[in-house]
Amino acid sequence: MKVIETSKAPGAIGPYSQGFEVNGFVFTSGQIPVDPSTGNVPEGIAAQAEWSCKNVGAILEAAGVGFENVIKTTCFLADMGDFAAFNEVYAKYFVSKPARSCVAVKALPKGVLCEIEAIAEK
């Protein structure tokens, strides 16, 4: 197992890693929409979805893969009313249309509106 770590995505705020590479697969931790250079969270679902996608992309890049290698994502939304707006942004990044689960949750860290985790093939 190899730990994936990059300063281009937010650091872990708990006892976990940004990602792991094992047996030809990359597993990212859930990425919330935090700008890693400032720690700020943008307003609105579209801007937050952009940052969550960018943060997943930074971890994938650190592992030597890209969005085209993603085979599965899990997406968490604070409000299913944001589903369509979230999908608009998500579709720009995950163009290979990986398998996906998308669920509504009661709350997310820092009160954000979305979180994305991914599994990619190396």
Stockholm file with secondary structure:
# STOCKHOLM 1.0

chainA/1-122         MKVIETSKAPGAIGPYSQGFEVNGFVFTSGQIPVDPSTGNVPEGIAAQAEWSCKNVGAILEAAGVGFENVIKTTCFLADMGDFAAFNEVYAKYFVSKPARSCVAVKALPKGVLCEIEAIAEK
#=GR chainA/1-122 SS CEEECCTTSCCCSSSSCSEEEETTEEEECCBCSCCTTTCCCCSSHHHHHHHHHHHHHHHHHHTTCCGGGEEEEEEEESCGGGHHHHHHHHHHHCTTCCEEEEEECSCCGGGCSEEEEEEEEC
#=GC SS_cons         CEEECCTTSCCCSSSSCSEEEETTEEEECCBCSCCTTTCCCCSSHHHHHHHHHHHHHHHHHHTTCCGGGEEEEEEEESCGGGHHHHHHHHHHHCTTCCEEEEEECSCCGGGCSEEEEEEEEC
//
